[in-house]
Amino acid sequence: MHFVRPIFFLPYVYNKSIWRKEKKKNNIYLTFDDGPIPELTPWVLDILKERNIKATFFCVGENIVQHPEIFERIKNEGHAVGNHTHNHLKGWTTSDEAYLQNVQACQELTQTDLFRPPYGRAAQSQLRKLAKTYRIIMWDVLTGDYDSTISPDQVYRNAVDYVRNGSIIVFHDNIKAKENLQYALPKSLDELLARGFRFDLF
């Protein structure tokens, strides 16, 4: 089962993380996880540039190493970058020491104060330590674009039906999400702009 909004208790369990921003402002926060990759990230950047929208890209270190020119383009076009570990690790199956070392390997490339754990999960002990250095960004709207059992139109509906003031929206620039993302992203952005939302950075 896919939950668009976080299960109600998660913000209390992961209380050192940011799940939603200012509720009184119509700003929303567009984020992409897992890139950069040549098959999708440049297309995402083109879509954003056409609409003058800035987003935050939570990048995987090994993808930055493989595609440095795309990473530089993200930054040069005014987007923010976040740390998504070097190898997209599962925190709950990785020792704290190994996990933190992996985050640091990515940090040497990203040089950011933003972090999002892959899969939206990590051990509490890991997050407590990371919260001393990073703003840990979770989400308010998880589009499900990576899930092949969800139709492209449902991803679009997830992206627009659940957004509210201060929402943090998650898409993915990875191969699994390609079909859903290429359908849903342009439509979602156009709809949200038409509703008067402003896309902001953290």
N, CA, C and O atoms as a DFTB+ gen file, in Angstrom:
808 C
 N C O
     1  1       0.843      -1.189       0.000
     2  2       0.000       0.000       0.000
     3  2       0.882       1.244       0.000
     4  3       1.884       1.311       0.711
     5  1       0.494       2.223      -0.805
     6  2       1.248       3.471      -0.894
     7  2       0.532       4.571      -0.128
     8  3      -0.646       4.834      -0.365
     9  1       1.239       5.207       0.785
    10  2       0.689       6.327       1.535
    11  2       1.252       7.620       0.959
    12  3       2.468       7.816       0.939
    13  1       0.373       8.499       0.492
    14  2       0.818       9.778      -0.059
    15  2       1.318      10.677       1.066
    16  3       2.413      11.233       0.991
    17  1       0.509      10.809       2.096
    18  2       0.912      11.576       3.272
    19  2       1.616      10.642       4.258
    20  3       1.343       9.442       4.266
    21  1       2.510      11.169       5.082
    22  2       3.167      10.320       6.085
    23  2       2.136       9.715       7.034
    24  3       1.160      10.372       7.398
    25  1       2.353       8.465       7.434
    26  2       1.510       7.858       8.461
    27  2       1.565       8.762       9.695
    28  3       2.632       9.256      10.057
    29  1       0.427       8.974      10.331
    30  2       0.264      10.060      11.301
    31  2       1.324      10.099      12.391
    32  3       1.675      11.174      12.879
    33  1       1.839       8.922      12.781
    34  2       2.770       8.920      13.912
    35  2       4.218       9.195      13.503
    36  3       5.055       9.458      14.367
    37  1       4.530       9.140      12.206
    38  2       5.923       9.280      11.789
    39  2       6.543      10.625      12.179
    40  3       7.676      10.650      12.659
    41  1       5.831      11.750      11.987
    42  2       6.444      13.018      12.413
    43  2       6.747      13.077      13.905
    44  3       7.612      13.842      14.330
    45  1       6.048      12.281      14.700
    46  2       6.326      12.240      16.136
    47  2       7.514      11.325      16.433
    48  3       8.322      11.609      17.317
    49  1       7.608      10.231      15.688
    50  2       8.734       9.315      15.870
    51  2      10.026       9.968      15.385
    52  3      11.049       9.946      16.070
    53  1       9.955      10.556      14.173
    54  2      11.120      11.242      13.606
    55  2      10.964      12.739      13.842
    56  3      10.840      13.520      12.899
    57  1      10.973      13.122      15.102
    58  2      10.634      14.503      15.443
    59  2      11.778      15.482      15.239
    60  3      11.600      16.681      15.454
    61  1      12.930      15.012      14.835
    62  2      14.027      15.913      14.499
    63  2      14.049      16.221      13.007
    64  3      14.958      16.891      12.516
    65  1      13.052      15.733      12.296
    66  2      12.970      15.924      10.853
    67  2      11.911      16.962      10.503
    68  3      11.000      17.231      11.286
    69  1      12.047      17.538       9.315
    70  2      11.092      18.524       8.808
    71  2      10.155      17.820       7.842
    72  3      10.594      17.276       6.829
    73  1       8.865      17.831       8.152
    74  2       7.867      17.144       7.331
    75  2       7.016      18.116       6.515
    76  3       6.471      17.754       5.472
    77  1       6.911      19.332       6.992
    78  2       6.109      20.351       6.315
    79  2       6.631      21.710       6.758
    80  3       7.109      21.870       7.881
    81  1       6.535      22.678       5.867
    82  2       7.011      24.020       6.199
    83  2       5.840      24.915       6.602
    84  3       4.819      24.423       7.081
    85  1       5.984      26.216       6.412
    86  2       5.034      27.196       6.922
    87  2       3.615      26.939       6.415
    88  3       3.375      26.898       5.208
    89  1       2.689      26.769       7.339
    90  2       1.310      26.444       6.975
    91  2       0.515      27.676       6.566
    92  3      -0.519      27.554       5.909
    93  1       0.983      28.862       6.946
    94  2       0.227      30.078       6.661
    95  2       0.625      30.714       5.332
    96  3       0.017      31.696       4.906
    97  1       1.639      30.162       4.681
    98  2       2.082      30.699       3.394
    99  2       1.770      29.694       2.288
   100  3       1.734      28.486       2.521
   101  1       1.546      30.215       1.079
   102  2       1.220      29.313      -0.023
   103  2       2.472      28.824      -0.747
   104  3       2.417      28.466      -1.924
   105  1       3.602      28.810      -0.037
   106  2       4.831      28.256      -0.590
   107  2       4.812      26.735      -0.485
   108  3       4.343      26.177       0.507
   109  1       5.321      26.076      -1.510
   110  2       5.495      24.626      -1.478
   111  2       6.914      24.309      -1.927
   112  3       7.597      25.150      -2.512
   113  1       7.349      23.086      -1.646
   114  2       8.753      22.725      -1.805
   115  2       8.852      21.455      -2.646
   116  3       8.450      20.374      -2.214
   117  1       9.391      21.604      -3.850
   118  2       9.502      20.509      -4.805
   119  2      10.863      19.844      -4.639
   120  3      11.894      20.516      -4.666
   121  1      10.865      18.522      -4.468
   122  2      12.120      17.799      -4.272
   123  2      12.183      16.582      -5.184
   124  3      11.167      15.991      -5.549
   125  1      13.421      16.228      -5.539
   126  2      13.686      15.047      -6.361
   127  2      14.763      14.215      -5.681
   128  3      15.769      14.750      -5.215
   129  1      14.550      12.910      -5.626
   130  2      15.491      11.991      -4.989
   131  2      16.176      11.098      -6.020
   132  3      15.586      10.750      -7.043
   133  1      17.419      10.734      -5.742
   134  2      18.143       9.612      -6.343
   135  2      19.053       9.956      -7.511
   136  3      19.901       9.135      -7.859
   137  1      18.928      11.113      -8.134
   138  2      19.777      11.450      -9.266
   139  2      21.178      11.863      -8.811
   140  3      21.574      11.640      -7.667
   141  1      21.916      12.476      -9.749
   142  2      21.519      12.764     -11.128
   143  2      21.815      11.594     -12.067
   144  3      22.791      10.865     -11.892
   145  1      20.944      11.434     -13.069
   146  2      21.173      10.435     -14.113
   147  2      20.878      11.073     -15.472
   148  3      19.996      11.926     -15.568
   149  1      21.601      10.673     -16.525
   150  2      21.416      11.309     -17.834
   151  2      20.078      10.993     -18.481
   152  3      19.594      11.757     -19.316
   153  1      19.474       9.864     -18.100
   154  2      18.210       9.465     -18.724
   155  2      17.036      10.341     -18.304
   156  3      16.007      10.344     -18.978
   157  1      17.163      11.082     -17.209
   158  2      15.986      11.775     -16.686
   159  2      16.271      13.165     -16.116
   160  3      15.482      14.085     -16.334
   161  1      17.362      13.338     -15.404
   162  2      17.593      14.613     -14.724
   163  2      17.652      15.803     -15.676
   164  3      17.060      16.835     -15.359
   165  1      18.335      15.726     -16.833
   166  2      18.323      16.882     -17.740
   167  2      16.915      17.236     -18.209
   168  3      16.588      18.413     -18.364
   169  1      16.089      16.231     -18.434
   170  2      14.693      16.494     -18.816
   171  2      13.970      17.224     -17.694
   172  3      13.243      18.184     -17.949
   173  1      14.160      16.781     -16.455
   174  2      13.542      17.464     -15.316
   175  2      13.990      18.921     -15.275
   176  3      13.171      19.817     -15.072
   177  1      15.266      19.158     -15.463
   178  2      15.783      20.525     -15.430
   179  2      15.172      21.376     -16.533
   180  3      14.893      22.557     -16.324
   181  1      14.964      20.789     -17.697
   182  2      14.312      21.526     -18.790
   183  2      12.890      21.911     -18.415
   184  3      12.462      23.042     -18.648
   185  1      12.157      20.963     -17.831
   186  2      10.768      21.221     -17.424
   187  2      10.720      22.350     -16.393
   188  3       9.862      23.229     -16.467
   189  1      11.632      22.321     -15.446
   190  2      11.664      23.358     -14.415
   191  2      12.042      24.713     -15.011
   192  3      11.463      25.739     -14.653
   193  1      13.007      24.711     -15.914
   194  2      13.458      25.967     -16.519
   195  2      12.345      26.623     -17.322
   196  3      12.195      27.845     -17.296
   197  1      11.567      25.821     -18.031
   198  2      10.458      26.355     -18.822
   199  2       9.452      27.093     -17.952
   200  3       8.785      28.019     -18.414
   201  1       9.342      26.685     -16.698
   202  2       8.337      27.255     -15.789
   203  2       8.952      28.160     -14.722
   204  3       8.254      28.654     -13.837
   205  1      10.248      28.369     -14.815
   206  2      10.969      29.206     -13.845
   207  2      10.730      28.731     -12.411
   208  3      10.463      29.533     -11.516
   209  1      10.830      27.416     -12.208
   210  2      10.632      26.796     -10.895
   211  2      11.977      26.295     -10.375
   212  3      12.762      25.703     -11.116
   213  1      12.228      26.540      -9.097
   214  2      13.421      26.011      -8.448
   215  2      13.031      24.837      -7.553
   216  3      11.968      24.839      -6.932
   217  1      13.905      23.843      -7.498
   218  2      13.640      22.631      -6.719
   219  2      14.895      22.244      -5.945
   220  3      15.968      22.816      -6.138
   221  1      14.734      21.265      -5.073
   222  2      15.855      20.713      -4.315
   223  2      16.079      19.276      -4.761
   224  3      15.153      18.465      -4.749
   225  1      17.305      18.965      -5.151
   226  2      17.665      17.631      -5.625
   227  2      18.489      16.926      -4.552
   228  3      19.604      17.342      -4.237
   229  1      17.924      15.851      -3.994
   230  2      18.648      15.032      -3.024
   231  2      19.426      13.980      -3.804
   232  3      18.866      12.986      -4.267
   233  1      20.720      14.218      -3.938
   234  2      21.559      13.458      -4.864
   235  2      22.299      12.314      -4.169
   236  3      22.692      12.414      -3.007
   237  1      22.470      11.241      -4.910
   238  2      23.260      10.092      -4.467
   239  2      24.702      10.317      -4.914
   240  3      24.956      10.612      -6.081
   241  1      25.636      10.177      -3.990
   242  2      27.021      10.504      -4.280
   243  2      27.600       9.768      -5.471
   244  3      28.281      10.377      -6.296
   245  1      27.345       8.467      -5.580
   246  2      27.929       7.718      -6.687
   247  2      27.382       8.194      -8.028
   248  3      28.073       8.086      -9.041
   249  1      26.159       8.719      -8.059
   250  2      25.625       9.278      -9.298
   251  2      26.279      10.617      -9.626
   252  3      26.473      10.943     -10.797
   253  1      26.618      11.390      -8.601
   254  2      27.351      12.639      -8.833
   255  2      28.714      12.337      -9.447
   256  3      29.141      13.010     -10.384
   257  1      29.394      11.323      -8.916
   258  2      30.710      10.945      -9.429
   259  2      30.613      10.531     -10.892
   260  3      31.484      10.869     -11.693
   261  1      29.561       9.803     -11.243
   262  2      29.400       9.315     -12.611
   263  2      28.932      10.399     -13.573
   264  3      29.222      10.341     -14.768
   265  1      28.202      11.397     -13.049
   266  2      27.616      12.410     -13.933
   267  2      27.838      13.815     -13.370
   268  3      26.875      14.523     -13.076
   269  1      29.084      14.215     -13.221
   270  2      29.362      15.516     -12.594
   271  2      28.816      16.696     -13.380
   272  3      28.469      17.722     -12.795
   273  1      28.735      16.562     -14.693
   274  2      28.254      17.683     -15.499
   275  2      26.778      17.965     -15.237
   276  3      26.349      19.118     -15.294
   277  1      25.997      16.924     -14.950
   278  2      24.582      17.134     -14.635
   279  2      24.456      17.759     -13.251
   280  3      23.624      18.641     -13.038
   281  1      25.267      17.308     -12.326
   282  2      25.261      17.891     -10.982
   283  2      25.596      19.379     -11.042
   284  3      24.965      20.188     -10.361
   285  1      26.580      19.737     -11.847
   286  2      26.942      21.150     -11.984
   287  2      25.807      21.938     -12.615
   288  3      25.566      23.086     -12.243
   289  1      25.113      21.337     -13.560
   290  2      23.988      22.037     -14.175
   291  2      22.893      22.317     -13.140
   292  3      22.316      23.404     -13.126
   293  1      22.608      21.342     -12.279
   294  2      21.610      21.547     -11.220
   295  2      21.947      22.807     -10.432
   296  3      21.091      23.666     -10.223
   297  1      23.186      22.909     -10.001
   298  2      23.595      24.054      -9.180
   299  2      23.626      25.350      -9.988
   300  3      23.191      26.396      -9.507
   301  1      24.136      25.276     -11.204
   302  2      24.261      26.476     -12.029
   303  2      22.914      27.080     -12.386
   304  3      22.819      28.282     -12.633
   305  1      21.869      26.257     -12.415
   306  2      20.544      26.765     -12.761
   307  2      19.752      27.205     -11.533
   308  3      18.553      27.471     -11.620
   309  1      20.428      27.280     -10.396
   310  2      19.824      27.885      -9.218
   311  2      19.041      26.963      -8.319
   312  3      18.322      27.423      -7.431
   313  1      19.167      25.660      -8.533
   314  2      18.486      24.699      -7.673
   315  2      19.352      24.392      -6.453
   316  3      20.559      24.634      -6.456
   317  1      18.728      23.863      -5.428
   318  2      19.451      23.449      -4.228
   319  2      19.766      21.956      -4.317
   320  3      19.089      21.208      -5.022
   321  1      20.794      21.541      -3.597
   322  2      21.134      20.118      -3.550
   323  2      21.129      19.645      -2.103
   324  3      21.438      20.396      -1.177
   325  1      20.771      18.385      -1.939
   326  2      20.778      17.746      -0.638
   327  2      21.546      16.441      -0.699
   328  3      21.804      15.906      -1.777
   329  1      21.904      15.941       0.455
   330  2      22.670      14.706       0.617
   331  2      21.695      13.537       0.754
   332  3      20.795      13.563       1.592
   333  1      21.885      12.509      -0.081
   334  2      21.007      11.332      -0.071
   335  2      21.835      10.056       0.106
   336  3      21.462       8.985      -0.373
   337  1      22.953      10.195       0.798
   338  2      23.987       9.173       1.014
   339  2      24.766       8.916      -0.279
   340  3      24.337       9.307      -1.365
   341  1      25.889       8.266      -0.146
   342  2      26.739       8.014      -1.314
   343  2      26.255       6.820      -2.126
   344  3      26.409       6.799      -3.347
   345  1      25.674       5.829      -1.462
   346  2      25.274       4.590      -2.149
   347  2      23.821       4.213      -1.923
   348  3      23.460       3.043      -2.052
   349  1      22.980       5.188      -1.586
   350  2      21.542       4.939      -1.374
   351  2      21.333       3.810      -0.357
   352  3      20.661       2.818      -0.641
   353  1      21.911       3.980       0.810
   354  2      21.898       2.931       1.829
   355  2      20.575       2.857       2.586
   356  3      19.857       3.846       2.730
   357  1      20.281       1.657       3.060
   358  2      19.184       1.438       3.999
   359  2      19.756       1.580       5.409
   360  3      20.545       0.747       5.854
   361  1      19.358       2.625       6.093
   362  2      19.928       2.887       7.404
   363  2      19.654       1.801       8.416
   364  3      20.485       1.512       9.278
   365  1      18.472       1.195       8.307
   366  2      18.078       0.211       9.320
   367  2      18.786      -1.130       9.161
   368  3      18.653      -1.997      10.025
   369  1      19.542      -1.320       8.070
   370  2      20.339      -2.541       7.919
   371  2      21.835      -2.227       7.895
   372  3      22.650      -3.094       7.581
   373  1      22.187      -1.004       8.222
   374  2      23.577      -0.553       8.164
   375  2      23.992      -0.043       9.541
   376  3      23.212       0.630      10.214
   377  1      25.190      -0.355       9.954
   378  2      25.666       0.142      11.247
   379  2      25.732       1.664      11.228
   380  3      25.885       2.276      10.171
   381  1      25.616       2.260      12.396
   382  2      25.690       3.721      12.475
   383  2      26.997       4.236      11.886
   384  3      27.003       5.210      11.133
   385  1      28.088       3.593      12.225
   386  2      29.396       4.052      11.750
   387  2      29.469       4.025      10.225
   388  3      29.909       4.992       9.603
   389  1      29.038       2.916       9.624
   390  2      29.093       2.797       8.168
   391  2      28.144       3.783       7.494
   392  3      28.468       4.359       6.455
   393  1      26.970       3.972       8.094
   394  2      25.982       4.884       7.513
   395  2      26.505       6.318       7.538
   396  3      26.432       7.025       6.533
   397  1      27.025       6.741       8.668
   398  2      27.526       8.107       8.796
   399  2      28.731       8.344       7.895
   400  3      28.900       9.442       7.364
   401  1      29.564       7.336       7.718
   402  2      30.693       7.459       6.792
   403  2      30.194       7.616       5.362
   404  3      30.770       8.369       4.576
   405  1      29.129       6.907       5.028
   406  2      28.569       6.993       3.686
   407  2      27.956       8.368       3.440
   408  3      28.097       8.935       2.357
   409  1      27.280       8.892       4.448
   410  2      26.742      10.255       4.348
   411  2      27.882      11.250       4.145
   412  3      27.773      12.163       3.326
   413  1      28.957      11.078       4.879
   414  2      30.090      11.998       4.770
   415  2      30.730      11.922       3.390
   416  3      31.170      12.942       2.859
   417  1      30.789      10.735       2.806
   418  2      31.340      10.604       1.453
   419  2      30.518      11.410       0.454
   420  3      31.069      12.042      -0.447
   421  1      29.211      11.385       0.617
   422  2      28.345      12.190      -0.244
   423  2      28.513      13.674       0.065
   424  3      28.500      14.510      -0.838
   425  1      28.669      13.992       1.339
   426  2      28.799      15.389       1.757
   427  2      30.020      16.062       1.147
   428  3      29.999      17.262       0.871
   429  1      31.071      15.302       0.939
   430  2      32.267      15.870       0.322
   431  2      31.982      16.366      -1.087
   432  3      32.699      17.218      -1.611
   433  1      30.932      15.831      -1.696
   434  2      30.531      16.251      -3.038
   435  2      29.442      17.313      -3.006
   436  3      29.475      18.264      -3.787
   437  1      28.480      17.155      -2.109
   438  2      27.316      18.044      -2.112
   439  2      27.537      19.335      -1.334
   440  3      27.017      20.384      -1.714
   441  1      28.307      19.268      -0.244
   442  2      28.567      20.466       0.571
   443  2      27.262      21.191       0.910
   444  3      27.091      22.359       0.564
   445  1      26.357      20.507       1.577
   446  2      25.021      21.013       1.853
   447  2      24.665      20.795       3.314
   448  3      25.286      19.984       4.000
   449  1      23.663      21.523       3.783
   450  2      23.162      21.260       5.142
   451  2      21.826      20.530       5.108
   452  3      21.145      20.429       6.128
   453  1      21.449      20.018       3.931
   454  2      20.188      19.293       3.769
   455  2      20.457      17.804       3.619
   456  3      21.367      17.404       2.893
   457  1      19.671      16.984       4.302
   458  2      19.813      15.532       4.199
   459  2      18.441      14.889       4.158
   460  3      17.528      15.291       4.881
   461  1      18.307      13.889       3.308
   462  2      17.107      13.042       3.317
   463  2      17.561      11.588       3.270
   464  3      18.330      11.219       2.381
   465  1      17.109      10.757       4.198
   466  2      17.503       9.348       4.179
   467  2      16.841       8.610       3.024
   468  3      15.649       8.799       2.784
   469  1      17.582       7.774       2.303
   470  2      16.948       6.937       1.291
   471  2      15.810       6.119       1.890
   472  3      15.880       5.675       3.036
   473  1      14.779       5.930       1.105
   474  2      13.570       5.208       1.516
   475  2      12.798       5.951       2.605
   476  3      11.825       5.429       3.149
   477  1      13.233       7.166       2.918
   478  2      12.557       7.937       3.960
   479  2      12.688       7.343       5.345
   480  3      11.880       7.626       6.230
   481  1      13.710       6.515       5.534
   482  2      13.885       5.839       6.821
   483  2      15.362       5.757       7.177
   484  3      16.227       5.688       6.304
   485  1      15.626       5.766       8.458
   486  2      16.955       5.487       8.989
   487  2      16.779       5.159      10.460
   488  3      15.710       5.380      11.029
   489  1      17.814       4.640      11.064
   490  2      17.748       4.348      12.498
   491  2      17.662       5.657      13.277
   492  3      18.243       6.669      12.886
   493  1      16.929       5.619      14.382
   494  2      16.803       6.814      15.211
   495  2      18.171       7.329      15.648
   496  3      18.405       8.538      15.672
   497  1      19.056       6.429      15.986
   498  2      20.390       6.838      16.439
   499  2      21.144       7.567      15.332
   500  3      21.890       8.509      15.598
   501  1      20.948       7.130      14.091
   502  2      21.599       7.792      12.955
   503  2      21.040       9.193      12.751
   504  3      21.792      10.146      12.549
   505  1      19.718       9.313      12.804
   506  2      19.091      10.615      12.584
   507  2      19.428      11.595      13.700
   508  3      19.602      12.787      13.450
   509  1      19.520      11.101      14.921
   510  2      19.891      11.995      16.029
   511  2      21.274      12.600      15.793
   512  3      21.490      13.791      16.016
   513  1      22.193      11.773      15.344
   514  2      23.545      12.274      15.082
   515  2      23.560      13.212      13.881
   516  3      24.230      14.245      13.907
   517  1      22.833      12.862      12.840
   518  2      22.818      13.692      11.638
   519  2      22.138      15.030      11.880
   520  3      22.491      16.034      11.261
   521  1      21.162      15.045      12.780
   522  2      20.422      16.284      13.061
   523  2      21.311      17.356      13.685
   524  3      20.940      18.530      13.710
   525  1      22.461      16.972      14.182
   526  2      23.391      17.961      14.743
   527  2      24.075      18.768      13.645
   528  3      24.583      19.863      13.888
   529  1      24.082      18.210      12.431
   530  2      24.789      18.837      11.312
   531  2      23.859      19.270      10.187
   532  3      24.109      20.268       9.511
   533  1      22.779      18.507       9.992
   534  2      21.916      18.711       8.828
   535  2      20.491      19.070       9.231
   536  3      20.033      18.745      10.326
   537  1      19.805      19.746       8.319
   538  2      18.351      19.804       8.372
   539  2      17.846      18.554       7.655
   540  3      18.115      18.368       6.468
   541  1      17.125      17.706       8.362
   542  2      16.648      16.445       7.789
   543  2      15.269      16.696       7.195
   544  3      14.314      17.001       7.910
   545  1      15.181      16.562       5.877
   546  2      13.970      16.907       5.139
   547  2      13.213      15.635       4.773
   548  3      13.727      14.796       4.032
   549  1      12.014      15.492       5.280
   550  2      11.159      14.371       4.905
   551  2      10.143      14.848       3.869
   552  3      10.541      15.425       2.857
   553  1       8.844      14.629       4.086
   554  2       7.879      15.011       3.059
   555  2       6.485      15.144       3.642
   556  3       6.176      14.651       4.727
   557  1       5.673      15.822       2.882
   558  2       4.246      15.949       3.170
   559  2       3.429      15.263       2.078
   560  3       2.298      14.839       2.313
   561  1       4.017      15.156       0.869
   562  2       3.347      14.511      -0.266
   563  2       4.350      13.604      -0.971
   564  3       5.316      14.084      -1.565
   565  1       4.124      12.305      -0.906
   566  2       4.956      11.315      -1.592
   567  2       4.183      10.850      -2.817
   568  3       3.193      10.128      -2.688
   569  1       4.622      11.254      -4.002
   570  2       3.813      11.039      -5.214
   571  2       3.694       9.578      -5.615
   572  3       2.717       9.196      -6.259
   573  1       4.673       8.748      -5.245
   574  2       4.638       7.342      -5.637
   575  2       5.078       7.099      -7.061
   576  3       4.773       6.049      -7.627
   577  1       5.789       8.047      -7.656
   578  2       6.193       7.913      -9.058
   579  2       7.093       6.713      -9.309
   580  3       7.147       6.206     -10.430
   581  1       7.796       6.254      -8.291
   582  2       8.713       5.117      -8.410
   583  2       7.993       3.767      -8.430
   584  3       8.615       2.744      -8.714
   585  1       6.701       3.750      -8.134
   586  2       5.929       2.517      -7.950
   587  2       5.255       2.121      -9.261
   588  3       4.346       2.809      -9.724
   589  1       5.695       1.021      -9.857
   590  2       5.167       0.602     -11.160
   591  2       3.724       0.129     -11.087
   592  3       3.075      -0.026     -12.121
   593  1       3.209      -0.103      -9.883
   594  2       1.803      -0.519      -9.755
   595  2       0.857       0.676      -9.741
   596  3      -0.361       0.502      -9.761
   597  1       1.405       1.885      -9.708
   598  2       0.590       3.097      -9.710
   599  2       0.611       3.701     -11.108
   600  3       1.679       3.839     -11.703
   601  1      -0.538       4.059     -11.632
   602  2      -0.622       4.614     -12.985
   603  2      -0.062       6.033     -13.018
   604  3      -0.041       6.717     -11.995
   605  1       0.389       6.476     -14.188
   606  2       0.861       7.860     -14.304
   607  2      -0.190       8.879     -13.874
   608  3       0.141       9.889     -13.252
   609  1      -1.453       8.618     -14.205
   610  2      -2.488       9.575     -13.815
   611  2      -2.675       9.603     -12.301
   612  3      -2.957      10.659     -11.735
   613  1      -2.522       8.457     -11.641
   614  2      -2.640       8.441     -10.181
   615  2      -1.490       9.206      -9.538
   616  3      -1.679       9.879      -8.524
   617  1      -0.308       9.106     -10.118
   618  2       0.823       9.892      -9.614
   619  2       0.509      11.381      -9.726
   620  3       0.776      12.154      -8.806
   621  1      -0.057      11.771     -10.861
   622  2      -0.475      13.171     -11.036
   623  2      -1.496      13.564      -9.976
   624  3      -1.384      14.628      -9.366
   625  1      -2.479      12.716      -9.759
   626  2      -3.510      13.026      -8.767
   627  2      -2.898      13.103      -7.364
   628  3      -3.265      13.972      -6.573
   629  1      -1.978      12.204      -7.061
   630  2      -1.300      12.269      -5.764
   631  2      -0.587      13.605      -5.592
   632  3      -0.606      14.204      -4.517
   633  1       0.039      14.056      -6.668
   634  2       0.842      15.272      -6.596
   635  2       0.000      16.520      -6.402
   636  3       0.450      17.475      -5.768
   637  1      -1.215      16.530      -6.938
   638  2      -2.011      17.763      -6.862
   639  2      -3.121      17.711      -5.813
   640  3      -3.495      18.749      -5.267
   641  1      -3.647      16.536      -5.525
   642  2      -4.801      16.456      -4.618
   643  2      -4.421      16.637      -3.154
   644  3      -5.252      17.059      -2.350
   645  1      -3.191      16.326      -2.800
   646  2      -2.792      16.346      -1.389
   647  2      -1.964      17.570      -1.005
   648  3      -1.640      17.760       0.168
   649  1      -1.626      18.389      -1.979
   650  2      -0.779      19.547      -1.691
   651  2      -1.549      20.606      -0.913
   652  3      -2.719      20.874      -1.183
   653  1      -0.870      21.194       0.048
   654  2      -1.425      22.275       0.863
   655  2      -0.282      23.232       1.193
   656  3       0.874      22.953       0.876
   657  1      -0.597      24.338       1.817
   658  2       0.448      25.301       2.165
   659  2       1.578      24.617       2.931
   660  3       1.340      23.881       3.889
   661  1       2.802      24.870       2.496
   662  2       3.966      24.315       3.178
   663  2       4.317      22.893       2.804
   664  3       5.239      22.320       3.384
   665  1       3.608      22.303       1.849
   666  2       3.876      20.908       1.479
   667  2       5.284      20.726       0.920
   668  3       5.810      21.578       0.204
   669  1       5.871      19.594       1.270
   670  2       7.138      19.137       0.703
   671  2       6.799      17.942      -0.185
   672  3       6.362      16.901       0.306
   673  1       7.003      18.096      -1.488
   674  2       6.580      17.105      -2.479
   675  2       7.792      16.301      -2.940
   676  3       8.848      16.867      -3.224
   677  1       7.635      14.979      -3.013
   678  2       8.737      14.114      -3.441
   679  2       8.427      13.465      -4.784
   680  3       7.446      12.735      -4.931
   681  1       9.287      13.748      -5.758
   682  2       9.378      12.984      -6.995
   683  2      10.754      12.314      -7.019
   684  3      11.580      12.552      -6.138
   685  1      10.994      11.481      -8.027
   686  2      12.276      10.788      -8.145
   687  2      12.822      10.928      -9.562
   688  3      12.106      10.684     -10.534
   689  1      14.081      11.318      -9.679
   690  2      14.733      11.271     -10.990
   691  2      15.591      10.004     -11.045
   692  3      16.821      10.043     -11.061
   693  1      14.871       8.881     -11.072
   694  2      15.524       7.590     -11.288
   695  2      14.755       6.804     -12.347
   696  3      13.619       7.141     -12.680
   697  1      15.379       5.763     -12.867
   698  2      14.811       5.036     -14.004
   699  2      13.447       4.451     -13.678
   700  3      12.555       4.461     -14.526
   701  1      13.272       3.945     -12.474
   702  2      11.990       3.334     -12.106
   703  2      10.841       4.318     -12.234
   704  3       9.708       3.918     -12.505
   705  1      11.117       5.581     -12.046
   706  2      10.059       6.594     -12.036
   707  2       9.824       7.220     -13.404
   708  3       8.908       8.029     -13.551
   709  1      10.616       6.872     -14.399
   710  2      10.648       7.651     -15.644
   711  2       9.280       7.818     -16.291
   712  3       8.873       8.944     -16.575
   713  1       8.572       6.738     -16.528
   714  2       7.281       6.842     -17.217
   715  2       6.295       7.682     -16.413
   716  3       5.650       8.578     -16.957
   717  1       6.181       7.396     -15.138
   718  2       5.245       8.148     -14.299
   719  2       5.637       9.617     -14.192
   720  3       4.783      10.502     -14.254
   721  1       6.924       9.866     -14.032
   722  2       7.385      11.242     -13.858
   723  2       7.167      12.069     -15.116
   724  3       6.720      13.214     -15.043
   725  1       7.481      11.494     -16.261
   726  2       7.363      12.268     -17.494
   727  2       5.916      12.605     -17.822
   728  3       5.649      13.592     -18.509
   729  1       5.001      11.814     -17.348
   730  2       3.584      12.154     -17.504
   731  2       3.137      13.150     -16.438
   732  3       2.505      14.159     -16.749
   733  1       3.464      12.866     -15.198
   734  2       2.855      13.597     -14.088
   735  2       3.512      14.934     -13.785
   736  3       2.826      15.874     -13.381
   737  1       4.816      15.044     -13.967
   738  2       5.494      16.265     -13.520
   739  2       5.008      17.526     -14.239
   740  3       4.623      18.483     -13.568
   741  1       5.011      17.567     -15.574
   742  2       4.575      18.815     -16.223
   743  2       3.140      19.185     -15.875
   744  3       2.843      20.349     -15.601
   745  1       2.255      18.204     -15.884
   746  2       0.852      18.479     -15.550
   747  2       0.709      18.966     -14.113
   748  3      -0.048      19.898     -13.841
   749  1       1.425      18.345     -13.211
   750  2       1.337      18.728     -11.799
   751  2       1.815      20.159     -11.590
   752  3       1.163      20.945     -10.903
   753  1       2.944      20.489     -12.178
   754  2       3.485      21.830     -12.000
   755  2       2.542      22.885     -12.559
   756  3       2.316      23.919     -11.931
   757  1       1.996      22.622     -13.735
   758  2       1.075      23.588     -14.340
   759  2      -0.168      23.774     -13.479
   760  3      -0.648      24.896     -13.315
   761  1      -0.690      22.685     -12.929
   762  2      -1.876      22.772     -12.081
   763  2      -1.569      23.532     -10.788
   764  3      -2.361      24.372     -10.360
   765  1      -0.448      23.247     -10.182
   766  2      -0.108      23.901      -8.917
   767  2       0.187      25.386      -9.116
   768  3      -0.160      26.208      -8.269
   769  1       0.822      25.728     -10.224
   770  2       1.029      27.142     -10.539
   771  2      -0.301      27.848     -10.749
   772  3      -0.495      28.973     -10.290
   773  1      -1.218      27.179     -11.449
   774  2      -2.533      27.773     -11.702
   775  2      -3.294      28.015     -10.405
   776  3      -4.113      28.931     -10.331
   777  1      -3.036      27.213      -9.394
   778  2      -3.694      27.384      -8.092
   779  2      -3.050      28.485      -7.252
   780  3      -3.544      28.823      -6.176
   781  1      -1.967      29.030      -7.738
   782  2      -1.336      30.132      -7.026
   783  2      -0.248      29.746      -6.054
   784  3       0.208      30.586      -5.277
   785  1       0.184      28.492      -6.074
   786  2       1.280      28.091      -5.195
   787  2       2.604      28.661      -5.709
   788  3       2.798      28.829      -6.913
   789  1       3.497      28.949      -4.785
   790  2       4.833      29.434      -5.089
   791  2       5.849      28.364      -4.688
   792  3       5.824      27.856      -3.567
   793  1       6.730      28.037      -5.612
   794  2       7.750      27.026      -5.336
   795  2       8.960      27.695      -4.690
   796  3       9.503      28.665      -5.218
   797  1       9.369      27.166      -3.548
   798  2      10.433      27.789      -2.771
   799  2      11.522      26.763      -2.465
   800  3      11.334      25.562      -2.657
   801  1      12.656      27.255      -1.990
   802  2      13.757      26.408      -1.549
   803  2      13.870      26.467      -0.031
   804  3      13.404      27.419       0.593
   805  1      14.478      25.466       0.551
   806  2      14.618      25.386       2.010
   807  2      15.630      26.421       2.517
   808  3      15.879      26.502       3.720
